[in-house]
Amino acid sequence: VLIIAGSISRTIHKDTPHMEIKGIIENIEELYEEADITINPVQFGTGLKIKNTEALSFSKPLVTTMTGAE
């Protein structure tokens, strides 16, 4: 199951199979406990990618874009 969390959840169709739409998360630690891997599909931006740092701080494998890896 692919878990979608955060503001992007508003743009995902709720009836998509094999996805769990969580929305905005109050307790991020619980979300990371559920995760086997994390995905940050960032397409633009500069500076520190805080979602990457957050995922790695929970010792989760991270998949990101070239921009996310900068």
C-alpha positions as CSV (number, residue, x, y, z in Angstrom):
1,V,0.0,0.0,0.0
2,L,1.3,3.5,-0.9
3,I,0.6,6.0,1.9
4,I,0.1,9.6,0.8
5,A,0.5,12.2,3.4
6,G,0.6,16.0,3.6
7,S,-1.0,18.7,1.5
8,I,-0.6,16.7,-1.7
9,S,-3.4,14.4,-0.4
10,R,-5.9,17.1,-1.4
11,T,-5.1,16.4,-5.1
12,I,-5.3,12.6,-5.0
13,H,-8.5,10.8,-6.0
14,K,-9.8,9.1,-2.9
15,D,-10.9,5.9,-4.7
16,T,-7.4,5.1,-6.0
17,P,-6.7,1.4,-5.4
18,H,-3.7,0.4,-3.3
19,M,-3.3,3.9,-1.8
20,E,-4.1,5.1,1.7
21,I,-4.7,8.9,1.8
22,K,-3.7,10.3,5.2
23,G,-3.8,14.1,4.7
24,I,-2.1,16.4,7.1
25,I,-0.3,14.4,9.8
26,E,-0.3,15.4,13.5
27,N,2.1,12.7,14.7
28,I,4.8,12.3,12.1
29,E,6.6,9.6,14.2
30,E,3.7,7.2,13.8
31,L,3.7,7.7,10.0
32,Y,7.4,6.9,9.8
33,E,6.9,3.8,11.9
34,E,4.5,2.5,9.3
35,A,6.8,3.3,6.3
36,D,9.2,0.9,4.7
37,I,10.6,3.5,2.3
38,T,9.9,7.2,1.7
39,I,9.4,9.1,-1.5
40,N,10.0,12.8,-2.0
41,P,9.1,13.7,-5.6
42,V,10.2,17.4,-5.3
43,Q,10.5,19.0,-8.8
44,F,11.9,22.5,-7.9
45,G,13.3,24.5,-5.1
46,T,16.7,25.3,-3.6
47,G,18.3,24.8,-0.2
48,L,17.9,22.0,2.3
49,K,15.2,19.5,1.4
50,I,13.8,19.1,4.9
51,K,11.6,16.1,4.0
52,N,14.7,14.2,2.9
53,T,16.5,15.1,6.1
54,E,13.4,14.1,8.1
55,A,13.1,10.7,6.4
56,L,16.7,9.9,6.8
57,S,16.6,10.9,10.5
58,F,14.1,8.1,10.9
59,S,16.5,5.7,9.2
60,K,14.2,5.2,6.2
61,P,15.4,4.6,2.7
62,L,14.6,7.6,0.5
63,V,13.7,7.8,-3.2
64,T,13.8,11.4,-4.6
65,T,14.4,13.3,-7.8
66,M,17.6,14.9,-9.1
67,T,16.4,18.2,-7.6
68,G,15.6,16.5,-4.3
69,A,19.1,15.1,-4.2
70,E,20.8,18.5,-4.7
